[in-house]
Amino acid sequence: MTRDESVVAAWIDGRPVTRKDAAREAARLLATARQPVIAGLGADIAGVRAVLDLAGRVGAAVDHMHADALLRDVDVMREAGMMVTTPSEARLRADVLLLAGHSLAEAPDMRARRLDPACPAKRIVWLCPPRKLDPGLVPLHSVGRDTGELPALLAVLRARLNGHPVATAARTIKAIDAMVTELKSARFGVAVWSAGELDALAIEMLCTLVGDLNAGTRFTGLPLPPGDNGRGVLEACGWLSGYPMRTGFGRGYPEHDPWRFDASRLAGSRESDCAVWISAYGAEAPAWTRDLPTIALTTPGARFRTPPRVQVEVGTPGIDHDAVQFVPASGTLMPITAARPSEAESVASVIADILAALPESSSC
């Protein structure tokens, strides 16, 4: 083995092999597949570029592990419109935060945004907060416990904001009216949500509420992105193919269909006969239970229900190698210097090996 070969951890059917052998076997599986799918897609921007090149070459569908959440925000944006700001603007200018859902308490740097001494003090109103909260996130007013209540509470909040009567408990109305007073007093308010908790209808109601508030003050929204560079993958798919994830290339051109190209559905229905699973930010494994021939590119420690036919360990972007990825704190793509550079392969380099090993006839 050369030096490069010796540092690559790769297996075929659980047997250690060289990087080139793993790439050749992966290329063979993809070249003979009728409907391959590339899923997980936890990769940096270079990795996404390589994935779309591969998808176009073998006619694969492309999906991300957090596509359900990502596409909810996209659906609302393209169907009803959405007014949003950046995390920096929210941190520097907001004086009132409207939070919706439990998961916001766990969002990275949410407490720092609230307590930054260089920023205005933030008054918080919260729909369905968790029971245990950081002292810096205690709301002035809150209502609801279970996130399943969010659609109904948002409907009540919007009705009361517009002066309409509602048929609900007096205690709930009192809490909602206190929220309305606080929201109307904002000089620059921000509604914050995570699409991982809200369905598309609840997100649309929240965004419509933001529009209503703008009749009397300045208010905007801040959707928090999921992990695994999901927002970065969404943007890269957009500028490279014209569509978000859940896009197929089987006809020689990109087709977007959130139902047809859902990786879990393709695997479960047996429409797909080969999968590439990518998880470079964590050792995630696919949720499907079918024995689907899989080529896995993951960080160490991923546990699969069925061992992959081909597996290659890859490094984490921004830790093992330099990367460009979406940074939630800034709300944009940024170059990240490797924190602990290592010899671990990047997703882009492994995909490049697979592309090089494909026969010339494997193209749509």
GUSE-610903 format. One line per 4 residues: for each residue z, x, y of C-alpha. Coordinates in nm, 3 decimals. Each point is the difference from the previous one (the first is absolute). Layout:
BEGIN
Z:X:Y | ...
***
This chain:
BEGIN
0.000:0.000:0.000 | -0.055:0.102:0.359 | 0.292:-0.006:0.240 | -0.109:-0.339:0.137
-0.024:-0.147:-0.349 | 0.344:0.124:-0.100 | 0.186:-0.188:0.273 | -0.160:-0.339:-0.070
0.203:-0.233:-0.222 | -0.260:-0.207:-0.186 | -0.010:-0.188:-0.330 | -0.246:-0.189:-0.219
0.175:-0.246:-0.233 | 0.324:0.188:0.065 | -0.146:0.340:-0.091 | 0.007:0.273:0.270
-0.348:0.097:0.117 | -0.167:0.191:0.280 | -0.092:-0.157:0.330 | -0.370:0.014:-0.084
0.050:-0.162:-0.340 | 0.200:-0.281:0.159 | -0.274:-0.052:0.261 | -0.272:-0.005:-0.266
0.182:-0.260:-0.210 | 0.072:-0.214:0.308 | -0.368:0.021:0.096 | -0.103:-0.102:-0.352
0.227:-0.305:0.006 | -0.128:-0.111:0.341 | -0.366:0.064:-0.081 | 0.017:-0.224:-0.308
0.210:-0.277:0.159 | -0.164:-0.331:0.090 | 0.260:-0.100:0.265 | 0.235:0.278:0.107
0.273:-0.062:0.255 | 0.175:0.256:0.222 | 0.348:-0.129:0.074 | 0.340:0.109:0.132
-0.184:0.203:0.259 | 0.312:0.166:0.139 | -0.192:0.286:0.158 | -0.061:0.169:0.334
-0.319:-0.047:0.200 | -0.183:0.283:-0.178 | 0.092:-0.165:-0.328 | -0.134:-0.337:0.116
-0.329:0.160:0.106 | -0.036:0.156:-0.344 | 0.092:-0.329:-0.172 | -0.268:-0.195:0.186
-0.257:0.266:-0.089 | 0.101:-0.038:-0.365 | -0.001:-0.381:0.018 | -0.351:0.000:0.142
-0.115:0.238:-0.270 | 0.138:-0.193:-0.301 | -0.003:-0.355:0.141 | 0.377:-0.039:0.004
0.221:-0.251:0.177 | 0.264:0.143:0.235 | 0.349:-0.142:0.051 | 0.336:0.114:0.140
0.342:-0.062:-0.155 | 0.116:-0.173:0.322 | -0.323:-0.192:0.065 | 0.170:-0.340:-0.019
0.216:0.081:0.303 | -0.270:0.187:0.190 | -0.255:-0.278:-0.039 | 0.242:-0.269:0.120
0.008:0.163:0.343 | -0.377:0.052:-0.011 | -0.058:-0.365:-0.093 | 0.206:-0.124:0.296
-0.166:0.247:0.237 | -0.353:-0.106:-0.089 | 0.066:-0.374:-0.040 | 0.241:-0.073:0.285
0.039:0.315:0.210 | 0.301:0.221:0.051 | 0.157:0.166:0.304 | 0.169:0.327:-0.100
0.145:0.313:0.155 | 0.082:0.350:-0.124 | 0.339:0.118:-0.128 | 0.033:0.230:0.302
-0.057:-0.284:0.246 | 0.250:-0.216:-0.188 | 0.258:0.278:0.011 | -0.052:0.091:0.364
-0.056:-0.340:0.163 | 0.144:-0.282:-0.208 | 0.322:-0.164:0.115 | -0.003:-0.285:-0.256
-0.088:0.026:-0.369 | -0.076:-0.301:-0.219 | 0.044:0.120:-0.359 | -0.116:-0.201:-0.301
0.120:0.075:-0.352 | 0.242:0.215:-0.200 | -0.213:0.309:-0.048 | -0.003:0.099:0.367
0.357:0.129:-0.035 | -0.133:0.265:-0.239 | -0.295:0.105:0.212 | 0.008:0.372:0.087
0.121:0.078:0.353 | 0.061:-0.368:0.089 | 0.354:0.092:0.100 | -0.128:0.295:0.205
-0.239:-0.230:0.185 | 0.290:-0.227:0.087 | 0.245:0.270:0.111 | -0.221:0.261:0.167
0.184:0.076:0.329 | -0.331:0.059:0.178 | -0.107:-0.359:-0.071 | 0.122:-0.333:0.136
0.279:-0.172:-0.190 | -0.148:-0.246:-0.244 | 0.129:-0.348:-0.059 | -0.071:-0.114:-0.354
-0.058:-0.348:-0.137 | -0.058:-0.014:-0.374 | -0.145:-0.253:-0.240 | 0.147:0.046:-0.349
0.185:0.331:0.047 | 0.163:0.171:-0.300 | 0.372:-0.047:-0.048 | 0.081:0.368:0.056
-0.132:0.160:0.317 | 0.022:0.332:0.176 | 0.230:-0.038:0.305 | -0.293:0.086:0.224
-0.201:-0.294:-0.130 | 0.248:-0.286:0.034 | -0.187:-0.292:0.162 | 0.116:-0.211:0.292
-0.126:-0.308:-0.182 | -0.110:-0.052:-0.358 | -0.086:-0.286:-0.231 | -0.097:-0.024:-0.368
0.083:0.212:-0.303 | -0.275:-0.031:-0.257 | -0.345:0.126:0.101 | -0.141:-0.314:-0.159
0.134:-0.182:0.307 | -0.218:0.200:0.240 | -0.300:-0.238:0.022 | 0.221:-0.299:0.077
0.213:0.193:0.249 | -0.308:0.131:0.179 | -0.132:-0.355:0.027 | 0.330:-0.119:0.148
0.015:0.297:0.239 | -0.350:-0.068:0.129 | 0.069:-0.372:0.036 | 0.318:0.060:0.201
-0.173:0.265:0.213 | -0.252:-0.266:0.100 | 0.264:-0.267:0.061 | -0.064:-0.213:-0.307
0.274:-0.177:-0.199 | 0.058:0.101:-0.362 | 0.176:-0.170:-0.290 | 0.234:0.267:-0.134
0.369:0.088:-0.006 | 0.175:0.005:0.340 | 0.138:0.347:-0.070 | -0.349:0.134:-0.064
-0.134:-0.160:0.319 | 0.284:0.154:0.201 | -0.076:0.349:-0.136 | -0.374:-0.043:0.052
0.047:-0.121:0.358 | 0.214:0.307:0.075 | -0.284:0.215:-0.136 | -0.252:-0.184:0.218
0.207:0.070:0.311 | 0.016:0.370:-0.090 | -0.370:0.025:-0.078 | -0.102:-0.169:0.325
0.217:0.243:0.199 | -0.178:0.306:-0.139 | -0.181:0.228:0.240 | -0.185:0.161:-0.293
0.070:-0.156:-0.337 | -0.123:0.111:-0.342 | -0.014:-0.202:-0.322 | 0.036:0.228:-0.302
-0.092:-0.090:-0.357 | -0.105:0.140:-0.335 | -0.285:-0.170:-0.186 | 0.172:0.097:-0.323
0.248:-0.282:0.069 | -0.205:-0.259:0.190 | -0.297:-0.195:-0.126 | -0.313:-0.038:0.212
0.106:-0.340:0.136 | 0.338:0.134:0.119 | -0.169:0.299:0.163 | -0.246:-0.232:0.176
0.287:-0.217:0.128 | 0.181:0.309:0.128 | -0.313:0.125:0.178 | -0.058:-0.346:0.151
0.361:0.003:0.119 | -0.074:0.331:0.175 | -0.293:-0.167:0.173 | 0.222:-0.289:0.111
0.257:0.241:0.145 | -0.268:0.175:0.203 | -0.039:-0.314:0.209 | 0.326:0.089:0.172
0.075:0.367:-0.074 | -0.141:0.311:-0.168 | 0.024:-0.011:-0.377 | -0.188:0.175:-0.279
0.021:0.080:-0.372 | 0.067:0.301:-0.219 | -0.092:-0.029:-0.371 | 0.173:0.271:-0.206
-0.237:0.161:-0.253 | 0.081:0.053:-0.368 | 0.037:0.346:-0.151 | -0.242:0.221:-0.194
-0.219:0.043:0.309 | -0.111:-0.362:-0.040 | -0.094:-0.043:0.365 | -0.187:0.331:-0.001
-0.195:-0.106:-0.309 | -0.079:-0.335:0.164 | -0.142:0.170:0.309 | -0.193:0.264:-0.195
-0.158:-0.264:-0.226 | -0.098:-0.191:0.314 | -0.185:0.280:0.173 | -0.155:0.141:-0.319
-0.117:-0.321:-0.169 | 0.031:-0.269:0.266 | 0.264:-0.184:-0.205 | 0.368:0.035:-0.094
0.119:0.067:-0.354 | -0.088:-0.241:-0.282 | -0.362:0.094:0.044 | -0.246:0.058:-0.284
-0.302:0.230:-0.019 | -0.150:-0.127:-0.326 | -0.323:-0.123:0.161 | -0.066:0.322:0.184
0.151:-0.120:0.329 | 0.353:-0.102:0.106 | 0.111:-0.362:-0.059 | 0.342:-0.117:0.114
0.173:-0.274:-0.197 | 0.383:-0.004:-0.018 | -0.006:-0.205:-0.321 | -0.286:0.160:-0.193
0.110:0.355:0.066 | 0.375:-0.038:-0.044 | 0.079:0.290:-0.238 | 0.278:-0.185:-0.183
-0.228:-0.298:-0.061 | -0.286:0.224:-0.115 | 0.232:0.175:-0.245 | 0.167:-0.316:-0.129
-0.324:-0.194:-0.045 | -0.164:0.292:-0.185 | -0.283:0.009:0.254 | 0.081:0.364:0.061
-0.044:0.246:-0.285 | 0.124:0.316:0.176 | 0.246:0.068:0.282 | 0.079:0.290:0.229
0.361:-0.027:0.116 | 0.107:0.208:0.304 | 0.358:0.040:0.123 | 0.048:0.319:0.200
0.294:-0.118:0.213 | 0.223:-0.107:-0.288 | -0.004:-0.012:-0.376 | -0.114:-0.364:-0.010
-0.172:-0.143:-0.306 | -0.220:-0.311:-0.024 | 0.167:-0.332:-0.070 | -0.263:-0.129:-0.241
0.092:0.001:-0.369 | -0.344:0.011:-0.157 | -0.101:0.312:-0.193 | -0.266:0.103:0.249
-0.151:0.352:-0.022 | 0.150:0.166:0.307 | -0.054:0.318:0.198 | 0.326:0.064:0.184
0.047:0.222:0.304 | 0.371:-0.011:0.081 | 0.293:0.208:0.109 | 0.232:0.112:-0.283
0.218:-0.260:-0.167 | -0.227:-0.306:-0.016 | 0.084:-0.217:-0.301 | -0.288:-0.199:-0.144
0.034:-0.287:-0.245 | -0.300:0.145:-0.183 | -0.064:0.377:0.035 | -0.310:0.077:0.209
-0.306:0.136:-0.177 | -0.023:0.266:0.271 | 0.284:0.102:0.227 | 0.009:0.257:0.279
0.306:0.073:0.210 | -0.072:0.017:0.372 | 0.203:0.108:0.300 | 0.144:-0.222:0.271
-0.200:-0.005:0.326 | 0.193:0.155:0.287 | 0.240:0.173:-0.240 | -0.206:0.199:-0.252
-0.312:0.023:0.215 | -0.117:-0.077:0.354 | -0.120:-0.355:0.052 | -0.121:-0.262:0.243
0.182:-0.329:-0.052 | 0.135:-0.304:0.181 | 0.338:0.069:0.164 | 0.196:-0.325:0.056
0.216:0.149:0.276 | -0.307:0.064:0.217 | -0.217:-0.283:-0.131 | -0.305:0.221:-0.050
-0.161:0.260:-0.226 | 0.138:0.351:0.047 | -0.047:0.344:-0.156 | 0.308:0.106:-0.196
0.074:0.361:-0.088 | 0.131:0.054:-0.352 | 0.381:0.014:0.002 | 0.020:0.199:-0.325
-0.348:0.131:-0.086 | -0.062:0.033:-0.372 | -0.280:0.057:-0.247 | -0.011:-0.370:-0.091
-0.346:-0.154:0.020 | -0.091:-0.262:0.258 | -0.156:-0.331:-0.096 | -0.317:0.100:0.185
-0.040:0.322:-0.199 | 0.050:-0.172:-0.337 | -0.249:-0.276:0.091 | -0.246:0.270:0.112
0.025:0.157:-0.348 | -0.071:-0.339:-0.162 | -0.298:-0.058:0.229 | -0.140:0.343:-0.085
0.035:-0.075:-0.374 | -0.182:-0.334:0.015 | -0.353:-0.005:-0.142 | -0.269:-0.052:0.261
-0.088:-0.338:-0.148 | 0.350:-0.136:0.079 | -0.092:-0.157:0.330 | -0.070:-0.354:0.115
***
